[in-house]
Each structure stands twice: as structure tokens, then as C-alpha cells.
């Protein structure tokens, strides 16, 4: 196979990975889109907040597990592509055994949390049993994923994330069908959400195990003495992932808990609604970003420096090009979306939720243009300094949030205002500078796409504001039609502003080639 053919094949696989992951994301958000208003109408605004809270609690536990699992795919993939099959197998099996043991221990601790939940949080008395069952199922899914999680390395090693995307589509469809059946055939209960996720989780883990055996038969699964040498090698780098996860909890994962304890369950419910769509949008950005990771890992492992830098630049442009339009669109048209999506809420409640959503999305308005740099730090194993900086920001975030919540009338707004300001500063100042230092390139290297991004953001926001003033949205049809038109315009602006002349030429060549073949 020639170099041109190899390059085409590599980019074709990247496109397949990216498309399949995006489709999986669309299916996932579609399930939430239809189920959330139904739960709100049937069970109440304060109950819905406990769904997001349960998932946030699992993020607290991840602080202790991510030190090994967060870097497992990269380490095993690196050793695999370097031809060190024995080392790859030794590391994989050691982490698998540790994860199974950790899952068993965590099952006991999480079970106690469920039993004594009413003593830990402000829980609506009439829904206590329902919420406990929900938490038990969500925790069960987490423990299952922890024990079986290492098998996801197979699709990463072989750069077949498209398979993961396909299973995610099937799993989310399964989850959606099961939820609709339960809610329409039985009395409404919030624990159905946890049950559907548990069933979907079983399916995804079965597929991961079977595919791992098929894609990487060189790595045999066996129960033997844990190689602490291999574990130590992974832990010494991965410990900074644990710090990074702690930073995530400090910056994002304590919001609902603070709202519940410092305010009340209803305010937590508003914040949970506000997080729903932004979390899905950020998930989309993460999906786009992660699609580049296997190829970046492979090129770095083989010492192909020029190709590695080229792939990083491509990732930055594509993430900015694809990810900015949904963010800006939701910021402008989000209020109409919430009015239609949550018709049982008052106008004042919708305004509150919309403002909170915009604050949550603010750091990503510019962060979307440099988010792939997080991959670079992990792959090059230079994550210590970013973790320390993020930890300092996280501590400051929690302290200032608690002060403002208890000393001002900002209420739940205080929680997101502080986070938005601190994370935006980190995005605009620290991340571009550190990535340039890490890759030993000019300090301003990554400010170029950021400047282009700022210009595109200003143009798109101005256009969207004009559209919003010019049209009247009075239903789902008009909202969808306006958003489709706005989306097309946004991507046209991004095409001319974000992409440079070489990128535009490549896009035009690909389009002409597709039309010629058809």
C-alpha cells in the first residue's frame, strides 16, 4: 500500500469513527429529549434533580479509579504498536484484576449510601423509595462498567471506535425503547431511568468483551499474579488523571450537591435541567476530540513527530469547525427550546434555567477550539502541571461558590458564575501556553486558531441575534426550521473564517471527488 493510500485509509477510518460517534450522541440526546419532560410532568421538578446527582456521585468515586483506568488504553496501545505484546498483556490483565476487586469493594460502600440516603441529602419523603432504587441501579451500572471497562482497549488499539459508536447507538435505542415501554405501560417511576441504563450497560460490556477477543487475540486474558511493576508504571503517570478528575469534581461535579445542601432540592432541580443540554453538547465535543486519540497515540508511539503535529492541528480545526455552532445556537435559541421542551414550567423558571445553561456553556465557547490539546497532554504523559493548575482553580471555585451562596442573593446563579469565570480564564490563558511549551513550538501557536475562533464566534453570534429578532418561534416546527437555517449559516461562516486556504482546498477536493464517484 502506498503512502497516499495509507493516508487516505487512515483519514477514512477517522471519518468513520467520528460519524459513528456523533450518531451515537444524537441518539443519546434524543432519548433524554423525549423522556425528561414526561418525568417532570409525572414526578415533579425536585425529583428530576436526583438523576443527575446520582451520576455526579459516581464521578466522585472515579477520582480513585481513574489513576489506573484513565491511561490504560494509551499505555496498552503504545506497547502493542511497539510490538511489546507480553508487556501489553501483563498490564491489561493486572488492571483487569484490580478493577474487579475494586468493583466488589465499592459495591458495599455504595450500598450503604443508598440505605442511608435520607440522612445525607434533602430527599422528598414521598419519593424516597423510588429515588433509592434509582441510585442503586445507577451505582450498579457504574460498578459493572468499572469491572469490565478494560475491555474497551480493543477498539482503541485497532482504531475501531466506529464499533463503539455503533454499539452506543444500539444501546441507546435499547434504552429508549425500554424507557418508553415502562413509562407508558406502568405507573411513572424515576428508577426506570436507572434500570434502562443498567440493561444498556450489560449489552455494551458484552460487546466490548467479545470484540476485544476478536481484535487483539495477541493479548490473552488470564488470571495470574498482579504485576505491580506494570501497575506502578501506569500509576505514576495516571495519578495525575486522578487529580484531573478531582479537578472536574471541584469545578463541575459538586454543583448539584452544593445546590441541594446550601439551597434546596428544587433549586438543585433547576440546575439539573440547566445542565442537561450543555452536558450533551460537551459530550459531543468530547466525542469529536476522542476520535483523534487512537491515531495520535499510534503516531506518537512510533515516533512520527511531523505526522503527530499535523494530526493535532487537524483535530483543532475540526473540533472548532464542528463544535462551535451547536454551542452558539443553543445560547441564542435556548430559551425558546426550554419553553417548548418543559411546558409545565413557568416563564420565570425557564429564564432561570436558560441563564444557568448559558453560564455552563461559556467556557466551551472558546474551549472548543483548543480542546484536542487535552489529548496531547495525556499522550505525551505531561499531565502533572495541568492537573496541579486545575486543582488550584477547583479549590478556588468551591470556596468562592460557598462564600457567594451564603453571603449574597445570587442563589443558584453564584454556583455557575464562579465556574464560568475561572474555567474561561484557564481556557484562554493556561491551556494554549502549556500545550505550546509541551510540544516545543512557538508560544503563540495555538492562539492562531483561537483568534480565528473568536472572529467566527463574533460573526455567528451577530447573525444569530439578527435571526432571533427577525423571526417568531411559536412551536417545534418553527424552532427546528430556524435552527437548521442558522446551523447552515454558522458552518458557512466557520468554513471561511476558521479554515485556512489549504483546508478549504482539501474540503473542495473531497466534495468534488465524492460527486465524481456518485
TORKEZA-722988 format. One record per residue: x, y, z of N, C-alpha, C, O in turn. Coordinates in pm, whole numbers, plus 50000, padded with zeros to 5 digits. Layout:
BEGIN
XYZXYZXYZXYZ...
! end
This chain:
BEGIN
500854988050000500005000050000500895012550000501825013450080500615022049912501415034149903501145043350020500185041550095502035053450034501855063250143500535070650127499845073350225500175073950001498905081149975497735072550017496795077350080497795059549979496695050550014496585048950165495475048650220497745047950233497715046550378497115058950443496335057950538497485070750392496955083150446495445083950425494705088050515495005080050304493565080350276492825070750367491775074050422493395058450383492755048450468492665053250612491645051350678493735059650659493755064750797492695075450816491965075450916492615084850720491625095550733490205090550713489255095750772490065080150628488745074250609488265067750739487095069250776489175060650808488795054350934488465064851039487545063051119489235075951040488945086851133487545092451108486805095051202487195094250980485875099450945484775089850990483745094051042485005076750970484025066751012483855067051164482735066851215484985067651235484925068451382484115080651426483245079651512484425092051365483795104651403482295104351376481505108351461481915099851258480495099551220479695090251310478615093751356480245078351336479525068651419479365073851562478325071751624480395080451614480315085951749479285097251757478565098451856479225105551652478255116551652476825111151644475925116151711476615100851561475275094851551474855089151687473705090651729475805082451755475515076951887475115088051984474215086352066475805099351974475495110852058474085115952029473325119052121473735116951901472405121951863471315112851918470295117651968471525099751909470545090251961470405091952112469295091652166471545093652181471525095152327470735107552369469895106952458471025118752304470325131152340468845130352302467995136452366468545122552196467155120652158466355113552265465195117052290466965103652329466295096452437465995105952553464875106152605466995113752594466785123452703465745133952666464965138252750465745137852539464825148152492463365144152515462555152352558463035131752486461645127452497461265123352639460105124752678462215118252716461885112952847461805123752955460935122953043462685133752950462765143653057461465151253081461045152353196460785156752977459525163753002458465154753065457655159253147458465142153026457485132653081457725130553230456785130553309458995128853268459335126953409458955139353489458425138353600459225151053433458905163553501457415164753529456995168353640456615161753427455155162953441454595152753540453665155853615455145140753540454585129853621455135129453763454415125653856456395133253781457055131153910457445144053982457625143954104457575155153910457885167753975459305172653948460195164853913459485185653964460765192053932461875188354031463035187453993461505186254159462535183454258463075169254245464235166754279462275159754198462715145854184463735144454072464685136654084463555151753962464425150253845465895153053880466795146953822466135162153973467505165654008468315154054062469545154254054467645143954118468375132754177468945123254072469805114954103468475124353948469085116353841470505121253816471455113453818470635134353792471955140053770472855138853892474055136653879472265140154011473045139054134473685125154148474835124154190472945114554112473485100954122474705099354033475705093354073474625104753911475765103753820476945112153870478095108453849476655123253934477735131253990478435123954103479655125154118477695116454183478305108754290479285098454234480355096254290478925092154121479845082554061481115089554011482195083554007480985102253975482195109653933483125112054051484335113354032482575112654172483425113954290484285101354307485475102054338483655089854285484365077154304485445075454198486485069454223485185080754080486145079353970487495085454004488505081953944487515094654100488785100454144489765089454183490965090554159489235078654245490085068054297490375057154193491305049354212489615056554085489805045853987490485050553859491055042553786490425063553832490925068453704492445068853698493025069653589493115068153815494575068353815495145056653736496235057653680494415045553731494855034053652494105033153520494715031053415492795034753524491985032553404492065043953303491875041753184492355056153351492365067553261493445066953154493295072653046494545060053185495655059153089495825045053033496755042552955494955035853071495135021853031495155020052880496055013552827494175025852811494105024352665495375029552597495905023152506495855041152642497045047052581498265038252605499045035752513498445033552728499615025352762499605012052688500605008052628498465005052693498394992052627498554993652476499234985752412497915004052419498025006552275499475009752236499965005052134500155017752319501545021252290502435008752288503225006752196502285000352389503104988252395502744978752281503624971952227501484978152245501034969452136501674973752004502214965451931501624986651974502174991651847503704991651846504314992451740504294990751963505754989351970506184974651964507374971651970505214965551953505494951351943505784944552075506254933152077505514951352187505764945552319504504938752370503864943552464504144927452307502884920552336502834915252479501794915852545503964910052528503994904652663503714915552766502944913552860504334927152747504114938352839502674943352831502064946752933502124943652709500734948152692499784938852765498874943452834499984925852749499114915952813499254916352965498264915353037500464917953012500734918453156500024930353220499404929053325500124941853156499484953853208497974952653205497294955853302497444947953092495994946853077495404937553184494444941353251495954925753200495414916053294495544920653439494684917753522496624927753469496804932853605495734943153640495144942653748495494952353549494464962653574493074956453578492234960553658492834946453494491534939653494491254933453632490154934753685492234926853688492074920553819491844930953928490994929254015492604941853923492444952454023491054958654013490434961554115490554960653891489234966553872488134957553926487174962453986488254944753907487244935353958487204935754111486124935854171488384936154174488454936954320487864950154369487094950354466488224961254302487714974454341486204975054326485524981054410485664968954221484214969054199483484961854312482424966154356484064950854358483444943254467483414951454596482424951554668484524958454625484594966554747483644978454739482944981554835483614984954623482734996754606481264993154617480455001254662480914981054576479514976854585478984977954728477834981754749479834974654824479424975354965479244989955008478234993455069480234998354976480155012455015478985019754953478295027355020478765017454824477655024154755476305019054806475325026454810476265006354843475035000954901474665008155029473495010755054475655011255112475405018555236474905032755209474055037955281475445039155104474985052555066473495052155032472745060955074473085042054957471675040854919470795038755042469735044955054471225030155132470425027055252470205039455338469105041555391471245047555354471155059155445471005072355369471365082855422470475071955247470395083755161469635095255225470035106855213468535092155294467695102755352468405110555461467985121655495469485104855519470245111855622471375120355563471995128255634471625118555434472735125455369472275137455286473015147155273471065136655231470585146955139469155151055171468445144155244468745162355114467355166855123466555159355017466555163254900465855148655058465135139954965463635141254990463195140155104462835143654884461375144154901460875131054962461105120354907460185131855076459785119955150458915110555067459055098355076458025116154986457115107854908457785099854798457195090454744459015103554762459725096854653460975089654701461815085754619461125087854833462355082354888462685068554832463805066254787461725059454835461975045854787462305045654640463205038354597461595053554561461835054554417463255059454388463955053954304463665069954460464995075754439466085066054484467125065054419465865059054594466845049254640467055038154537468185034054511465965033454478466065022954377466815028354255467645021354196466515040754217467235047254106468735047454132469525043454047469115051954250470545052954283471205039154285472335037654240470505029254337471045015754340471355010554200472395004354179470475013154105470675008553968471795016353898472595010453826471845029353920472915037353860474265033353917475255032153843474325031154047475575026454109475945012554057477125009654036474935003954037475194990653985475794991153846476704983453814475295000253763475845002053628477285006853635478135002353559477555015953727478925021053743479895009953783480985008953727479495001753879480344990853926480594980753814481704975853798479554977753736479694968553623480684974053521481564966853474480534986753488481434993053389482874993353439483814992153360483054995153570484394995253626485054981553610486214980553570484324970953642484874957453639485204952953497486184945753477484394957053400484554952253262485244962553173485624959553061485404974753224485904985953145487174983653066487254988452953488184976553120489434974953045489274968852905490124970852819488184961552882488004955152751487744965252639487814961652521487444977752674487274987952571488584991152500488594997952397489704986252555491004988752493491114982752354491894987552272490334972352325490424965752195490124975052079490884975551982489014982352087488654991451978489595003351971489795008951863490165007252083491125018352085492425014152016492955021551933492925002452050494184997651993494094996751841495015000951770492994991351792492834989351648492175001051577491835000151459491995012251649491375024251591490025020951528489725025151417489215013451603487865009751555486805015451649485905008351694486935028351676485945034751762484575035451696483575038151761484545032751563483245032051496482395020851553481165022051559483035009951594482294998851656481675003251788480525000051818482455010751866481915016151991480725025251963479725025052036480835033251857479725042051819478475034151781477375037851820478655023451705477525015151663476845008851785475615008851795477655003551877477064997551997476355007952082475325005252143476925020052086476285030652162474925034152103473965036652175474865034351970473575036851903472575026051941471445029051980472995013451930472105002351962471725002452110470564999952145472725005252197472435005652339471475016852377470605015052462471645028552315470765039852344469345037452289468365041352352469265031152173467945027552120467255017552213466055018652241468025007952260467514998152356467015005152482465935002152534467815014452530467445022052650466175030152627465295030652713466095036652510464915044752480463645036552468462615040452521463715025252398462535016552382462085011252518460895011052548463045007052599462715001752731462075012352820461115009552891462615024552815462045035452894460615038652851459725040152935460405039652719459055042752671458075031852710456935034752748458505019152700457625008152738457265008852886456105007252923458255011252971458005011953115457105023653152456175022153231457385035453092456615047253129455195047153074454285052753135455005040752961453665040752902452815028852948451595029252938453455018452999452705006453040452535005453191451634998553239453405012253266453375011153412453275025053475453545035053408452895025853603452885038753672454275045053671455275037953683454355058353657455635065253641456505063953766456065066653878457755059753744458765058953849460095063853793460425061253677460865070753875462135076053827463185065053816464155066653741463035053953888464035043253882464095036353747465055029353718463085038353662463125032453528464375037153452464955029753372464785049753478465975055253410467195046853445467985043353357467355043753573468485035553616468425021453562469455015753525467225015753556467075002053506467445001353358468144992153316466965010853279467265010853135468765012653112469325006353022469425021053192470875022953179471615010153216472635006853155471125003053316471754990653358471694980053248472684973353220470534978653187470384968953077471274972752959471944964152902471284985552925472144990352816473614987952849474394984352761473994989952976475364987753018475794973253003476924970552963474904963953035475204949753018475494946752871476464939752839474664951952783474844949752639476194955152591476924948152521476534967452628477774973552582478994965952633479984964452561478934961252756480074953852811480244940252746481374935752726479154933752712479244920952640479904923152504480754915152463479524933752436480114936652304481604939952317482404935952233481974947352422483384950652442484234938152465485334937052410483724928852544484474916552572484664908352446485774904052415483564906052373483654897652253484544903952146485284896952077484484917152132485284923952030486764924452068487634923551982487034925952197488434925752242489084912452204490214912352154488394901552227488944888452193489184887152043490134880652000488324893351962488434892151817489494901451759490224897451668489594913751810490504923651751491954921751796492884923551717492144918251921493514917051972493714903352037493904902552159493664892651959493864879152016495254877252073495494867852149496194886252037497554885052090497584887452242498464882452311496614895252291496544897752435495574887752497494354889352489496124877352557495294866852615494844870852756495594876852833493614867452788493054870552918493314858853012492914847552985493984861653123494244851153220494364857253359494814868653375493974849553457494064853953596495374848753653495564836653666496254857653687497564853953741497954864253845497164872953881499164863253894499674872753991499764886553929500294888353819499244896454001499274910253951500714915053939501514913454031501034920953825502364926653804502394940853860501954950253794502894942253981502914955354044503894964753975503754976953982504884959053907505804967353829505054974453717505224986453696504224966853645503454972753536502424982653589502204993253530501794979153701500804988053761501445001053806500885011853789502634999853865503345011853913503665021153797503515033353808504105015353684504425023453566503225031553521503345043353487502055025153521500825031953480500385041953586499945053053554500495038053712500005046453821500775059653832500185070153858502115059053811502925070953828502545082053730502725093853760502025078153615501515088053519500035090553544499575101953543499305079753568497855080853581497385087853706496245092653711498245088753809497835095653931497415109953903496565115553972498035115753799497665129553765496325130153695495685140653693495875118953638494505118153588493525118453705492445124253696493925111953816493075112253935492945126653986491865130854027494055133853983494005147954023493115155753926492355164553966493225152153796492375158553696490905155853721490075164853705490565143553759489175140153789488705147553914487565152053921489605148654012489275156554131488985171054091488075177354143489775176053997489545189653948488185190853883487495200853901487795180553804486475180753741485385181453847484415188953833485545173453952484555173454059484485187154125483405192254152485645193054151485665206154216485045216954129484385226054179485255216053997484775226353906483355223853856482615233253830482965211153843481665208053784480815198153863479595198453858481485189253935480775177953995480145180354130479455171554181480365191954190479765194854321478585204454310477975207854411478265208654189477225218854170475885214654231475275222154307475435202554196474135197954244474155195554394473175198354463475265190454444475375188054588475315201054666474615202054767476045211154620476025224254687474625230254680474145235854778473985229054564472625234554550471655227554644470775233954702471805214354658470895206754745471085210354892470115212454964472345211054936472635213355078472495228155115471885231455217473075237055033473075251355067471745258055034471385267955097471025252754936469745258754896468615248854926468165247955040468165241354824467125231254847467015222154725467675224454624466185211854734466045202154626465485208454499465835204254389464605218554514464015224854396465065232554316465095231554194465925240254385466995247454316467955237554249468455240154140468205226254315469015215854253468355210754126469025207854027467025209654130466285205254012466445214953896466655210653782466355228053922466555238053816467955236653755468115237053633468955235153841470325233853793470505221053712471245220853614469825210553754469915197853680469325199253541469885194053444468185206153529467615208853396468595216953311468805214053194469195227153374470115235953301471335228453251471915232253149471735217953321472925210353282472655200353171473585196053102471395196553152471065185353063471605187352921472365178952872471225198152855471665200452717473145204252710473855198752625473645213352796475085216152792475955203752810476995202352745475545194652898476315182352917476355174252789477375168352755475235173852718475185166552591476055173252486476715166552406476055186552484476905193752388478375191452419479165188852328478745192252547480135189552586480495175152554481625172152515479525166052571479755152052535480055150752386480905142752346479355158552304479625158652160481045163352133481765157452052481455173952201482815179152182483855168652223484865166752155483595161752333484495151252380484545139852279485605133952256483385136652221483315125952121484155129351998484905121051948484025141751951484815146151836486305145851870487115140951793486635151051988488025151552032488615137652046489735135152001487865128352108488385114952134488565106752007489315097052006487875110451900488015103151774489425104051718489845095451640490155114351756491535116051709492545108651795493685106551752492145104851916493105099552013493825086851968495045086051984493135076651913493865064451874494955067151771496065061751782494655075351671495635078251567496795086451622497945084251584496495095951710497545103951772498455095051857499675096551855497845085851931498625076752015499565068251930500725066151966499045063251818499835054551731501015062151671502135057051671500775074251620501855081951558502905086051661504095086251631502465089351782503415093151887504245081051931505445082151953503585069351943504285057151985505365053351885506415048051924505115055951756506075052351652507105063251626507965061751539507025074251702507995084951687507835093251562508795099451516506615093451505506355101051382505945115351420504765118851418506925123251455506685136551513505925145651417504965152251458506345146251291505695155251195504225151651176503355160351173503985138751164502595134351148501785137351274500615140951266502405135851390501725138651517501285153251523500135156151556502185162451491501855176751492500765179751390499845187551417500875173651273499865175751168498495171151214497495177851189498455159651283497165154451331496595163151442495375164851453497465168651526496995177751631496345190151569495275194351613496995195851468496435207751402495105204551335494175212751338495005192751273493745188751210492635187351314491505191551292492985181351428492005179451534491475192851585490285194351610492375202451601491975215751649490975222251553489955227651594491295221751424490425228151325489065221351317488035228051310489065208151317487805200851303486925202651426485715204451415487535202051545486765204051668486125217951671484955219451705486905228051635486355241651632485285243351527484245249351551485555237851408484615238951297483275232551331482225238451308483305220351385482075212851412481405216951542480175217451549482195219851645481625221251778481085234851814480235235751903481535245451749481135258751793479685262051759479015268951836479195257151647477835260751603476755256051701475875263951734476775243451749475765239351847475795247651975474755250752032476995251352019477115259252141476465272952123475645277152204476855280052016476325293451992474835293151962474095302052003474415282851890472985281651859472155279951983471075285951995472635271852077471845269752199471845282052287470845284952354472935289352289472985301652368471925311552320471295318252401471745312552189470795322252133469355317152137468445324552172469145304552100467785299352086467355290352202466305284052195468165289752307467885280652418466595283652492465895274452536466275296452508465065299852585463815294352518462935288852586463725295652387462555290152316462525274852326461465268752336463705268752323463775254252337463195250052472462395240752478463605256652579463125252752712461625254952728460955247052793461095265752668459655268052674458885256452610457855252152662459395251452499458715240552429458995227052495458115218452499460205225352545460625212452600460025209752737459685198452771459895220452818459385219152955458155228052972458225238153043457055224652909455885233452909455235235053046454445244353065455535226253141454925227453274455615237753362455125240953469456765242953317457495252953395456995266953362456525269553251457085275953459456675289753438457725297153355458835292353336457345309153306458275317253228459505320853311460625320353260459305324353438460435328053524461375316153544462595317853546460815304253559461645292353576462465289353451463635285553459461835291253335462545289153208463695299053193464785295253150463455311553228464515321753219465685317953309466845319053269465385313553430466445309453523467265297953466468495298253469466585287853415467275276153360468115280053239469225275053222467585288953154468325293153035469585300853071470635298653010469495309753169470685317253211471735307753266472925309153235471315298253347472255288453401472925280353290474125277453297472155276653188472705269153074473785277053002474835271752967473515289952980474495298452911475785299652992476875299552935475655300853123476845301553208477645288653202478875288853199476955277353199477635264353191478395262953060479485257353056477815268252952478435266952820479545277052794480365275052704479575287852872480515298752844481965294252828482605298452732482525285952917483935282052899484185274352769485305274252718483145267852716483315259852595483205268052467483545263252359482735280552478482625289052360483995290452292484095289952170485035292052373486395293052319487165279952340488095276852265486795272452442487475259952470487355249752359488215241052345486285250852279486095241252170487235241652070487515231652003487905253152058488975254651959490305248552006491205246451925490435245952134491705240352181491515227652264492465222852325490305222152266490045210052344490935198152306491265190352395491335196352179492225184952147493565185552219494265175452225493935197052271495215198052341495215189552468496275186052519494035186152520493955177052634494455163252594495105156452674494155158952470494695146252420496215146452416496875136752453496755157752372498205159052358498885157152494499885150052504498335163352597498945162252730498935147852780499915143252839497835140652755497745126752801498695117752723499395109552783498725119252592499545110452509501025112652534501805103052536501415125252552502835128152579503185126052726504335127552766502175122652807502345119752950502805131853030503445130453134502495143552981502815155853053501525161753110501025171953063500995155153212499705159353268499835164453412498835168253473501055164453464501255168453603500935183253624500135186753711501555191853544501355206353562499895210353535499335217853614499255205553423497845208853404496965204353520496015211353557497285192753578496495187853691496645196853813495665199653882497855201253839498095210053955497395223453937496775228554031497495229153816496835242053790495315240653804494665249053865494775230053746493325227853754492875225553898491785229853938493725218853976493395216454117493275229654192492345231654271494215238754168494155251854233492895259454194492265265854278492545258654065491325265354018490095258954081489145265854118490105245654093488975238554151488745242154297487605244154339489825242954374489705246754514489145260954526488245263554606489685269954445489195283854447487715284254409486935291954465487335275954313485955275554267484995272054380484005278954401485285261254452484405256854560484335267254672483255270154723485475272654710485505282454819484675294854784483855299354864484905300354665484185312554626482695309654609481855318054644482355297854554480935294254540480245294154676479175300054691480835287654774480225286754907480095300554971479095303455037481095309054951481025322655007479875330454944479085336755015479775329954810478735337654742477335332254771476395340054788477205319054777475885313254804475385317354942474185319554961476305318355039475915321255177475925336055213475405339755318476505344555129476625358755167475955368255067475915380355092475425363154956474765371754857473385366254825472985355654873472665373754743471325369454699471355362954561470315361354497472555359354515472675353354382472055339454376471635334954269471995332554488471415319254491472155309454402473385308754405471395301754323471995291454238472865297454127473755290654074472625310154091473465316653989474925317254033475835315853951475155319254162476515320654213477365308554179478555309754149476745296754182477475284254158478065284154018479215280254000477295288353918477755287653779478535299853735479365298953645478295311353797479075323253762480545321253794481405324153711480835316253912482215314253954482915304353862484025306753816482245293053835482825282753748483105288153609484155285553551482155295853554482305301153418483515310453409484275309753313483685319153508484795328853505486135321753515487045324453436486265312653610487555305953633487945296753518489095296753476486995288953466487315279653358487595287053227488425282553147486915298153204487195306053084488615311753090489315311852989489015316453208490395321553223491415310553199492435312853134491145298553249492055287353227492165283953079493245281253028491035284253010490995281152868491775291252785492525287452694491605303952815492215314452732493685316952763494425321952678494105313552884495475316952922496365304552935497375303452865496005295453023496925284553055497045273952945498155270552904495915268752898495955257152807496755259652679497595251252644496545270752608497335272852485498825274252512499655269352436499165281152621500585283452652501285270452693502405267752651500615262452775501245250052821501405240052706502425233352697500405239052620500495229752508501645233452415502355224752365501835246452392502945250952307504285247252371505195242652303504395249152502505625245352572505835230252567506955225552546504755222752585504835208152585505345202852452506175193652449504865208452342505255203752209506465211152154506915208552042507005220552235508215228052196508005235752066508845235551976506875242552059506585251251945506425265551998506415267752119506285275051908506175288951945504995291052040503935284952023505165299852139504145301752242502785305752187501745302552246502785312652074501515317652018500875307951919499875311351856501435295951906500955286451804499465283951813498765284251711498965281551932497565277651946496635289551969495425287851984497215301551971496355313351974495845316851834494875324251820496505311351732496035313851596494635308051573493745315451530494395295051601493025290051586492055296551684490865297951655492585300751801491725307351898491285321051847490135324951864492215328351784491835341351725490825339551614489835346951605491065329651529490085326851423488745323051484487685326951435488805315451592487575311351660486805323151717485585323751708487535332351777486885344251832486195352351723485085357351741486875353651609486285361051497485025354051446484015360451420485105340551433483935332951387482805333951488481635335251451483145333351617482135334151723481405347451718480175347851727482145358351704481515371651698480585372751578479485377951589481045367751462480225368551341478955360151354477865364751321479105347851402477955338751413476955344051515475745343751491477445348951629476535354251731475745366351677474555367651704476415375051603475725386751546474635382451448473535387851450474955372651364473975367651267472805360951339471645363251305473125352751440472065345651514471155355351589469945353451596471755365851645470945375951714469995382851617468845385651651470485385551495469615391551393468495382251354467345386551340468805369351337467765359551303466725358851414465525358351388467195358751540466285357451653465305369151659464125367351690465805381151628464925392851629463985393051509462895398751517464395386951400463615387851276462495377551267461525379551193462615366451341461625355751327460855354051458461305358251565459695347851446458875344751564458765329651576458205322951489459305324351684459265309851707458065306751795457975311251909457125298851740455905295851815455615280851826454515276951866456575272551790456365258151800457615250651759458605256551718457535237351769458705229151736459105230451590460295230751557458125231351502458445232051359459245244651328460265244051259458785256051379459495268551351460865268751418461815274051361460985262951539462275262551606463265254051528464415258051507462825242251485463705233351409464115239651277465275238951237463145245951209463435252251080464455263551096465395264651017464245271951198465165283051221466565277951257467565283251210466605267651341467905262351384468655255651268469875256351261467915249251177468555243251061469195253950972470335252650929468435264550946468955275550864470145282150934471175284850872469985284551065471065290851141472305281951142473435286851133472105268751154473225259551154474005259851024475235259951025473295259950913473945260550782474765273450768475905273250722474145284550809474855297350802476085297150890477155301950851475945291551011477075290851103478235283051047479395287051062477945271750982479025263650926479655270250803480845268350776478875277950729479445285450617480425295950669481515297650614480025302950775480915312850836482185306050886483285311050864482035294750955483195287551006484125283050894485355283250908483535279150782484335274650667485275285750620486445283250590484745297750613485555308850561486465315050666487505320650631486095314250793486865321050897487855311750966489005315550987487435299651001488295290651078489305283350991490475282251028488875278550875489765270650789490665279850708490225290350660491925275850692492825283650606492705278850462491925269750434493465284750372493315281850229493585267150197492895261350112494575261150263494885246950236493735238050281493395228450212493135241250396491995233250445490805234450350490145224550320490535246650302489415248750210489625240950082488685234950029490855241050030491155233749908490915218849928490355212249841491355213650042491165199450070489695195850077489275185550025488885204450142487445201950151486815201650013486015192849982487175211649929486595212149794486995199949712486175194549637488235195449726488685183549652487905171149695487525162949612487675169849825486935158349875485495158449824484945148049789484875170449822483495171449774483415167949626482525160549584484365173249545484375170149402484605155349377484005149449287485485149349458485755135149442484515126849473484225117049403483785130649577482555123449612481505124749502480855114949466481345137049450480355139349343480745131649216479885126249147482045131249186482505124249066482235109249076481805103048979482485103449197482265089049215480795085649211480405074749168479945095149257478505092449256477905094049117476705092049098
! end
